[in-house]
Amino acid sequence: MNYATLETPPAAPPSLVIDTGGFAGTRQSTFPRVRPPGYFSPDADPAAIKAFYQTNGYFVLENGFTPAEIEALKRETTLICRGDRGELPDHPKADAAEPDASVLSRFLCIHFPHKCSDVMRAAIHNVPTVRALTTIIGPNVKCMQSMLFIKSSGKPGQAWHQDEDYIATRDRSLVGAWIAVDRATTENGCLWVMPGSHRAGILWEQQWHGDRRFDCASQSVGFPYTDDQSIPVEVEAGSVVFFNGYLLHRSMPNQAPAGTYRRSLVNHYMSCESHLPWGKLAENEHIAHFDFRDVIIVAGQDPYAWKGYSDLNRPSVRPSGQGGCAKWGGESLKYKDEVAGAAAASAKP
């Protein structure tokens, strides 16, 4: 044997997850089989949850929603996609004879489902969720957005990004609460996170990726981490993944067999003490005073209640990229295969 030809396989990068300890609660979930650090039950010590979240930028609350609540969310998802809660932009109400699977396959994500569905709105106030939010944000919490992901087989994921690039806060208090309506696995496109990446407090540059694995949203670039340092967050249906607005996270395509979904409802929350500089300024309005008021108070008091509240957002459909990204960011957003195809076509005599 020629030992000179043998190569030592590269060592796996050390995990970025820091186990901060504490009582994680009495576990009922059996998936994943081994409970990773950062997975907590509703009876966990709040101090343990807060310590892990502050250090790693995310945590999982298992059994945050009951099986009955999850079934209600599944039924409501189908009704919304069928148009039974109001027609969605560019998606006429489905014919009664069309199978549910056919209807669901048309959607990747619907923004603001709570604007048309009492079931989706009620999920914003889920008691275990709100209790966890007051632990990691503070006593006064408001919600400003919901997103319903259907993500049937073959649908793309979303490239590395930070949610504060899209929903800005003044105090870095943004938290996403990602509710698993189906069991989320690496096969069907679960979340992946870069533990601890929130701590620098930097919003990394975003660029167009051109990668068919992902939808039309741009990707974050220039950060000092590699893909193999990220970890998958596989969770059972009913679990809630909480993550900081500065945490780098992504998801991959749903590669599970046809007819498989990775449904999730994502609600975004922040502290009531912070203005929400989100949206377009009115004429002569100064950015320093701007505070978007289409919000829902879920805990405590709103010190800006004197400003009143508005009802501005409406349900909309997020493009998956499978039909192009013109409606998301203009004609300049072309996938690499589209660019190559156009170049080949122009090269023909």
VMD Tcl script that draws the C-alpha trace (Angstrom):
set ca {
  {0.00 0.00 0.00}
  {1.27 3.43 -0.92}
  {0.63 5.44 2.22}
  {1.68 8.60 0.43}
  {-1.51 8.47 -1.61}
  {-3.77 8.33 1.42}
  {-5.44 11.55 2.41}
  {-6.78 12.38 5.83}
  {-10.40 13.43 5.46}
  {-10.99 17.02 6.50}
  {-12.19 17.40 10.05}
  {-15.78 18.50 10.50}
  {-16.00 22.13 11.60}
  {-16.75 22.56 15.30}
  {-20.40 23.16 16.10}
  {-21.39 26.77 16.57}
  {-24.13 25.78 19.01}
  {-23.38 26.66 22.62}
  {-25.34 24.60 25.14}
  {-26.17 27.04 27.94}
  {-27.77 24.39 30.18}
  {-30.75 24.77 32.50}
  {-34.01 22.86 32.79}
  {-35.33 22.26 29.24}
  {-38.71 20.96 30.40}
  {-40.51 17.64 30.34}
  {-40.28 16.35 26.80}
  {-43.29 14.76 25.08}
  {-42.16 14.94 21.46}
  {-40.32 11.92 20.04}
  {-38.93 13.67 16.93}
  {-36.11 14.15 16.50}
  {-35.27 11.01 18.43}
  {-32.42 12.67 20.32}
  {-33.29 16.06 21.75}
  {-30.67 18.59 20.57}
  {-29.58 21.56 22.67}
  {-32.04 24.44 22.32}
  {-35.20 22.31 22.27}
  {-37.52 23.20 25.15}
  {-40.94 22.18 26.44}
  {-43.58 24.67 27.62}
  {-42.68 23.91 31.27}
  {-38.99 24.74 30.74}
  {-37.21 27.26 32.94}
  {-37.65 30.67 31.26}
  {-34.11 31.58 32.29}
  {-32.78 28.57 30.36}
  {-34.75 29.58 27.26}
  {-33.53 33.17 27.46}
  {-29.90 32.16 27.94}
  {-29.91 29.82 24.94}
  {-31.72 32.36 22.74}
  {-29.41 35.24 23.63}
  {-26.34 33.09 22.97}
  {-27.42 31.19 19.85}
  {-30.12 33.40 18.33}
  {-32.83 30.74 18.15}
  {-34.61 28.03 20.12}
  {-37.38 25.46 19.62}
  {-40.55 25.26 21.71}
  {-41.86 21.73 21.30}
  {-45.62 21.09 21.59}
  {-46.41 24.79 21.41}
  {-49.58 23.96 19.46}
  {-51.90 21.04 20.20}
  {-52.72 18.42 17.53}
  {-56.24 19.91 17.27}
  {-54.81 23.40 16.67}
  {-52.49 22.03 13.98}
  {-55.34 20.25 12.21}
  {-57.32 23.51 12.26}
  {-54.36 25.32 10.66}
  {-54.12 22.64 7.95}
  {-57.84 22.95 7.14}
  {-57.64 26.72 7.09}
  {-54.59 26.64 4.81}
  {-56.58 24.68 2.24}
  {-59.56 27.04 2.50}
  {-57.32 30.08 2.02}
  {-55.60 28.54 -1.01}
  {-58.96 27.60 -2.52}
  {-60.10 31.22 -2.23}
  {-62.80 30.47 0.32}
  {-61.47 33.25 2.55}
  {-61.40 35.74 -0.32}
  {-59.75 35.70 -3.72}
  {-55.99 36.09 -3.68}
  {-54.15 38.36 -6.15}
  {-53.66 36.61 -9.51}
  {-55.29 33.45 -8.10}
  {-59.00 33.12 -8.84}
  {-61.16 31.08 -6.50}
  {-60.64 27.37 -7.18}
  {-63.36 25.31 -8.80}
  {-65.18 23.15 -6.26}
  {-64.32 20.03 -8.27}
  {-60.56 20.67 -8.27}
  {-58.71 18.41 -5.79}
  {-57.09 20.10 -2.80}
  {-53.66 18.77 -3.78}
  {-53.87 20.52 -7.14}
  {-54.85 23.80 -5.49}
  {-52.16 23.66 -2.81}
  {-49.43 22.94 -5.35}
  {-49.91 26.40 -6.86}
  {-48.60 28.20 -3.78}
  {-45.28 28.63 -2.06}
  {-46.23 31.35 0.42}
  {-49.11 33.69 1.23}
  {-48.33 36.87 3.13}
  {-50.71 38.24 5.79}
  {-53.13 35.30 6.02}
  {-54.30 36.68 9.38}
  {-55.95 39.49 7.43}
  {-58.48 37.07 5.96}
  {-58.64 34.23 8.49}
  {-59.74 34.20 12.12}
  {-57.87 30.90 12.62}
  {-54.61 32.40 11.42}
  {-55.17 35.50 13.52}
  {-55.84 33.40 16.63}
  {-52.48 31.64 16.14}
  {-50.76 35.00 16.69}
  {-52.08 34.92 20.27}
  {-51.10 31.28 21.01}
  {-50.48 31.21 24.77}
  {-47.21 29.18 24.89}
  {-45.87 31.32 22.05}
  {-46.70 34.61 23.75}
  {-45.25 33.36 27.03}
  {-41.98 32.53 25.26}
  {-41.96 35.91 23.50}
  {-42.27 37.82 26.77}
  {-39.30 35.81 28.02}
  {-36.99 36.74 25.14}
  {-38.35 40.18 24.11}
  {-39.87 41.66 27.25}
  {-43.33 42.23 28.73}
  {-44.69 44.35 25.88}
  {-44.94 42.59 22.52}
  {-46.58 43.40 19.18}
  {-47.01 41.45 15.95}
  {-46.85 43.00 12.50}
  {-46.73 40.17 9.96}
  {-47.79 36.61 9.19}
  {-46.63 34.36 6.35}
  {-48.18 31.02 5.42}
  {-45.78 28.65 3.65}
  {-47.31 25.67 1.82}
  {-44.15 24.43 0.06}
  {-45.36 21.31 -1.69}
  {-42.96 18.79 -3.24}
  {-40.59 20.44 -5.70}
  {-41.04 23.97 -4.37}
  {-37.85 25.95 -3.67}
  {-36.40 27.17 -0.39}
  {-35.08 30.61 0.52}
  {-31.39 31.54 0.45}
  {-29.42 32.82 3.45}
  {-31.03 35.96 4.81}
  {-31.79 37.97 7.95}
  {-35.36 39.02 8.63}
  {-34.34 42.49 9.83}
  {-33.42 43.21 6.21}
  {-37.15 43.14 5.52}
  {-38.71 44.23 8.82}
  {-36.61 46.86 10.54}
  {-36.79 47.60 14.26}
  {-35.06 50.31 16.26}
  {-33.94 48.03 19.09}
  {-33.05 44.74 17.32}
  {-36.05 43.08 18.97}
  {-37.48 41.33 15.89}
  {-38.35 37.66 16.47}
  {-39.76 35.18 13.98}
  {-42.03 32.47 15.39}
  {-42.01 29.63 12.83}
  {-44.88 27.21 13.51}
  {-44.42 23.73 12.05}
  {-47.80 22.71 10.60}
  {-46.16 19.55 9.21}
  {-43.14 17.69 10.55}
  {-40.16 19.59 9.12}
  {-37.16 17.52 7.98}
  {-34.06 17.98 5.87}
  {-35.88 16.09 3.10}
  {-38.93 18.34 2.92}
  {-37.08 21.63 3.45}
  {-36.77 22.48 7.14}
  {-35.05 25.60 8.43}
  {-31.27 25.75 8.68}
  {-29.67 28.28 11.03}
  {-26.20 29.69 11.63}
  {-26.04 29.62 15.44}
  {-24.74 32.79 17.03}
  {-24.68 34.76 13.77}
  {-27.01 37.37 15.28}
  {-24.50 38.53 17.87}
  {-22.43 40.76 15.56}
  {-25.48 42.95 14.95}
  {-24.55 43.37 11.28}
  {-27.00 43.25 8.37}
  {-24.90 41.65 5.65}
  {-24.99 42.76 2.03}
  {-27.67 41.14 -0.12}
  {-27.23 40.02 -3.73}
  {-29.28 38.15 -6.31}
  {-28.32 34.45 -6.27}
  {-29.70 33.08 -9.57}
  {-29.95 29.65 -7.92}
  {-33.01 27.51 -8.77}
  {-32.91 25.93 -5.33}
  {-34.24 29.20 -3.92}
  {-37.14 31.56 -4.48}
  {-36.97 35.17 -5.68}
  {-35.63 36.72 -2.47}
  {-31.98 37.83 -2.52}
  {-29.29 36.15 -0.45}
  {-27.04 37.57 2.26}
  {-23.33 37.48 1.39}
  {-19.98 38.40 2.94}
  {-20.55 36.87 6.36}
  {-17.70 34.97 8.07}
  {-19.40 31.56 8.15}
  {-19.56 28.59 5.81}
  {-22.54 26.44 4.86}
  {-21.13 23.43 6.69}
  {-21.25 25.36 9.97}
  {-25.04 25.64 9.76}
  {-27.39 23.15 11.38}
  {-30.84 21.86 10.39}
  {-33.72 22.53 12.77}
  {-35.88 19.44 12.33}
  {-39.10 19.64 14.33}
  {-42.37 17.84 14.88}
  {-45.66 19.44 13.84}
  {-46.83 21.75 16.62}
  {-43.32 22.93 17.46}
  {-42.40 26.60 17.16}
  {-38.94 27.76 16.10}
  {-38.09 31.23 17.44}
  {-35.24 33.13 15.82}
  {-33.67 36.56 16.11}
  {-34.11 39.08 13.28}
  {-30.33 39.20 12.76}
  {-29.86 35.41 12.68}
  {-28.73 34.02 9.32}
  {-31.11 31.26 8.25}
  {-32.28 29.56 5.09}
  {-34.31 26.60 3.84}
  {-33.74 24.14 1.03}
  {-36.27 22.82 -1.55}
  {-38.87 20.24 -0.64}
  {-37.37 17.06 -2.09}
  {-39.87 14.69 -0.48}
  {-42.13 12.48 -2.63}
  {-44.97 14.05 -4.60}
  {-47.93 15.01 -2.46}
  {-45.74 15.97 0.51}
  {-45.98 19.42 2.12}
  {-43.87 21.42 4.50}
  {-46.54 23.79 5.71}
  {-45.58 26.42 8.26}
  {-47.03 29.63 9.62}
  {-44.48 32.31 10.45}
  {-45.47 35.28 12.61}
  {-43.14 38.19 13.31}
  {-43.06 40.01 16.64}
  {-41.10 42.81 18.29}
  {-41.11 45.00 21.38}
  {-43.86 47.58 21.74}
  {-41.23 50.09 22.90}
  {-39.66 50.24 19.44}
  {-40.99 52.23 16.52}
  {-41.53 50.09 13.42}
  {-39.92 51.93 10.46}
  {-41.56 49.64 7.90}
  {-43.26 50.84 4.76}
  {-43.34 54.12 2.85}
  {-43.19 57.54 4.42}
  {-46.13 59.86 4.02}
  {-45.44 63.21 2.40}
  {-43.39 65.48 4.69}
  {-43.00 62.70 7.28}
  {-39.55 62.37 8.84}
  {-38.01 58.89 9.04}
  {-37.02 59.51 12.67}
  {-40.72 59.69 13.61}
  {-42.08 57.01 11.31}
  {-43.91 54.19 13.05}
  {-45.95 51.64 11.09}
  {-49.18 51.08 13.01}
  {-50.77 48.05 11.36}
  {-49.85 45.93 14.38}
  {-51.48 43.62 16.93}
  {-50.62 43.91 20.63}
  {-50.22 40.41 22.07}
  {-48.78 41.13 25.50}
  {-48.44 44.03 27.93}
  {-48.90 47.69 27.06}
  {-48.21 49.76 23.97}
  {-46.55 53.07 24.91}
  {-47.51 54.43 21.49}
  {-51.19 53.53 21.71}
  {-51.98 57.23 21.52}
  {-51.01 57.08 17.83}
  {-53.88 54.71 17.08}
  {-53.83 51.70 14.79}
  {-54.34 51.13 11.06}
  {-55.43 48.34 8.73}
  {-53.23 48.59 5.66}
  {-51.81 45.21 4.68}
  {-53.77 42.69 2.63}
  {-53.09 39.04 1.75}
  {-50.67 38.62 -1.14}
  {-48.99 35.70 -2.90}
  {-45.21 35.38 -2.88}
  {-43.70 34.27 -6.19}
  {-41.85 30.98 -6.04}
  {-39.59 31.77 -8.97}
  {-40.87 28.83 -10.98}
  {-42.61 31.28 -13.28}
  {-39.87 33.89 -13.09}
  {-39.19 36.67 -10.61}
  {-40.38 39.74 -12.51}
  {-43.19 40.38 -10.02}
  {-40.75 40.25 -7.10}
  {-37.81 42.33 -8.27}
  {-38.15 43.15 -11.95}
  {-36.95 41.66 -15.19}
  {-33.32 41.87 -14.07}
  {-33.77 38.90 -11.71}
  {-32.95 35.97 -13.95}
  {-31.94 32.49 -12.82}
  {-28.65 31.16 -14.16}
  {-30.40 28.71 -16.50}
  {-32.55 31.54 -17.89}
  {-29.46 33.63 -18.61}
  {-27.72 30.67 -20.23}
  {-30.80 29.87 -22.29}
  {-31.13 33.44 -23.50}
  {-27.43 33.54 -24.42}
  {-27.70 30.29 -26.35}
  {-30.76 31.53 -28.21}
  {-29.07 34.79 -29.19}
  {-26.01 32.89 -30.41}
  {-28.01 30.92 -32.94}
  {-27.74 32.17 -36.55}
}
mol new
graphics top color blue
foreach p $ca { graphics top sphere $p radius 0.5 }
foreach p [lrange $ca 0 end-1] q [lrange $ca 1 end] { graphics top cylinder $p $q radius 0.2 }
display resetview
